[in-house]
Amino acid sequence: MTLKCNTQRAGLLDYFGFLRDRYNSIPIILLRTTLQLFFSQVSILLVVPLKKGYY
């Protein structure tokens, strides 16, 4: 019985540690998504004129 309680508590602690790690990496995730959006916009701006034959 106590073993089960201990494993559950350890799992809860792992979960909170996971949440804390995710919270710390939120700025990195935001930065990465903004960079991805920015580069996708830039690639669209570069590819569309090429497809229309401006160059």
C-alpha positions as a Markdown table, in Angstrom:
| # | Residue | x | y | z |
|---|---|---|---|---|
| 1 | Met | 0.0 | 0.0 | 0.0 |
| 2 | Thr | 2.7 | 2.5 | 1.0 |
| 3 | Leu | 4.7 | 1.5 | -2.1 |
| 4 | Lys | 1.8 | 2.4 | -4.3 |
| 5 | Cys | 1.4 | 5.8 | -2.5 |
| 6 | Asn | 5.1 | 6.5 | -2.9 |
| 7 | Thr | 5.1 | 5.7 | -6.6 |
| 8 | Gln | 2.1 | 7.9 | -7.2 |
| 9 | Arg | 3.7 | 10.7 | -5.3 |
| 10 | Ala | 6.9 | 10.3 | -7.3 |
| 11 | Gly | 4.8 | 10.4 | -10.5 |
| 12 | Leu | 3.2 | 13.6 | -9.3 |
| 13 | Leu | 6.5 | 15.1 | -8.6 |
| 14 | Asp | 7.8 | 14.1 | -12.0 |
| 15 | Tyr | 4.7 | 15.7 | -13.6 |
| 16 | Phe | 5.3 | 19.0 | -11.8 |
| 17 | Gly | 9.0 | 18.9 | -12.8 |
| 18 | Phe | 7.8 | 18.3 | -16.4 |
| 19 | Leu | 5.4 | 21.3 | -16.1 |
| 20 | Arg | 8.2 | 23.4 | -14.7 |
| 21 | Asp | 10.6 | 22.4 | -17.5 |
| 22 | Arg | 7.9 | 23.2 | -20.1 |
| 23 | Tyr | 7.2 | 26.6 | -18.5 |
| 24 | Asn | 10.9 | 27.4 | -18.6 |
| 25 | Ser | 11.1 | 26.4 | -22.3 |
| 26 | Ile | 8.0 | 28.4 | -23.3 |
| 27 | Pro | 10.1 | 31.5 | -24.5 |
| 28 | Ile | 12.3 | 29.2 | -26.6 |
| 29 | Ile | 9.2 | 27.6 | -28.1 |
| 30 | Leu | 7.7 | 31.0 | -28.8 |
| 31 | Leu | 10.9 | 32.2 | -30.4 |
| 32 | Arg | 11.1 | 29.0 | -32.5 |
| 33 | Thr | 7.5 | 29.4 | -33.8 |
| 34 | Thr | 8.0 | 33.1 | -34.6 |
| 35 | Leu | 11.1 | 32.3 | -36.5 |
| 36 | Gln | 9.3 | 29.5 | -38.4 |
| 37 | Leu | 6.4 | 31.8 | -39.2 |
| 38 | Phe | 8.8 | 34.6 | -40.3 |
| 39 | Phe | 10.8 | 32.2 | -42.6 |
| 40 | Ser | 7.6 | 30.8 | -44.1 |
| 41 | Gln | 6.4 | 34.3 | -44.8 |
| 42 | Val | 9.8 | 35.2 | -46.4 |
| 43 | Ser | 9.8 | 32.0 | -48.5 |
| 44 | Ile | 6.2 | 32.8 | -49.6 |
| 45 | Leu | 7.3 | 36.3 | -50.6 |
| 46 | Leu | 10.3 | 34.9 | -52.5 |
| 47 | Val | 8.4 | 32.1 | -54.2 |
| 48 | Val | 5.3 | 33.8 | -55.3 |
| 49 | Pro | 7.1 | 36.4 | -57.6 |
| 50 | Leu | 9.1 | 33.5 | -59.0 |
| 51 | Lys | 6.0 | 31.6 | -59.9 |
| 52 | Lys | 4.3 | 34.6 | -61.4 |
| 53 | Gly | 7.4 | 35.2 | -63.6 |
| 54 | Tyr | 8.6 | 38.6 | -62.2 |
| 55 | Tyr | 12.2 | 37.5 | -62.3 |
